[in-house]
Amino acid sequence: MRILLATYPVKTIFQPMVPLAWALRTAGHEVRVASQPWFADEITRAGLTAVPVGRHNTDWRELADRFAEEVEAGRAGLPSPYDAAVTPPAELDWDTLRAGYQDMVELWHKRDNFPLVAGLVEFARQWQPDLVVWEAASYAGAIAARACGAAHARLLWSIDVFGVARERFLRLREQQPAEQQGDPLGEWLGGYARKYGFEFGEDLVTGQFSIDPLPDSLRMAAEGLDYVPVRYTPYGGRAVVPKWLQSAPARPRVGLTLGTSATEQFGGYTVSVQDILESLSDVDVEVVATVAESEQHKLGRIPDNARVVSFVPLDALAATCSVVINHTGPGTFLTTARHGVPQLNVPWDFDEPELARRAEAQGGSLVLRGDGHAVREPVLRLLHDPELRRGAAALRDDILALPSPNELVGRLEELTNKHRTAVR
């Protein structure tokens, strides 16, 4: 088969696609990865074949400025229609939800997809893929698939706030008078459907099926959608394991990572690394903190029990840790969870708070919101509470029980044959 992967150009969104792309390649399929031209180097560094489409667009400034304002004001984050996924249905307000979709289409979805759509459709019609796999907000992939008759699937990278919010939106929309049933996301995608000669369908929003890396204990699912589970497999780009990480630590190791998106795309961390280091300075542990070079100047005293590095491969680090403190970015969380390591989650926005809540309910994590001074007590609990350690081990087992990317290939072949409509 010919398989086209489509993503907007962000490393933490692209990287979860890489293990599946390689599984498909090693099964003998032709694989291409399409994104904006400037992102081709990131794709080829993963050993994959890049297809540059569209035009260069990396304008994160508006989101970054709004992010910084939210942090400064102490608010929980940018308003989003995807909050509907975690809001009790009885509390949803139609006008607010519809306006949220309109804002998200204008601020996020158009910006990320408009540079890709025309070039992606042109390439898909020329190359004729059998299957298009698109990152959950890269709707350009769904448009291109429908335009050429390919089967297509969303590849989720976290809990499905997109699908559940859409389900609740549509249910609430049916209760409104006809003249008030506006659908900003559907109308936007419907315009592309008409342009390329097909009818709008909900598959443009949520795929013909969805590839989901979350185990049942964490999964968020919308009714009526077809979820295909896959084991999360870490890939974080090019990496070298330093010598100090090649042997077991002499005392319990606590990892600290707040992710790359906060510094590469937005205004910085939302919790103080200095406060965390000071809070743990008298605990008999070794703290390894990965801190972006752009943030290290904000640090004062580095406690004797702490090591600060700009980068270390998370998969290698997590394997040596007794506890990991992190922002609940799904890649960071799942990489750590695969090793059965208890986690202290300090989420900020979007999917992170709900993923952290589900992880705490599962039993292998604790949650702390925003106060670095307060990490000492929960870290000690995570180090010594056998129930928390059993919960982390159970989550590891749940993840490892899912089909590997290689084991998923046969199922994807079946679903492709079921859904594609183009004549080969």
Protein Blocks (a to p, Z undefined) as FASTA:
>chain_A
ZZdddddddfklmmmmmmmmmmmmmnopacdddddfklmmmmmmnopacddehjddfbfk
lmmmmmmmmmmnopabdcdfklmmmgcfklpcfklmmmmmmmmmmmmmmmmmmmmmmmmm
mmmmmnopabdcddfklmmlmmmmmmnopacddddfbdcfklmmmmmmmmmmmmpcfklm
ccfklmmmmmmmmmnopacdfklmnojbdcdfbdfkloccdehiacddddddddebjadd
dfklmpccfbdcddddebjklmmmmnbdfbdfklmmmmmmmpccdddddddfklmmmpcc
dcfkbccdfbdcfklmmmmpcbdcdehiaklmmmmmmnopacddddfbhjlmmmmmmmmm
nopaccdehiaklmmmmmmmmmmmmklmmmmmmmmmmmmmpccfklmmmmmmmmmmmmpm
bdZZ
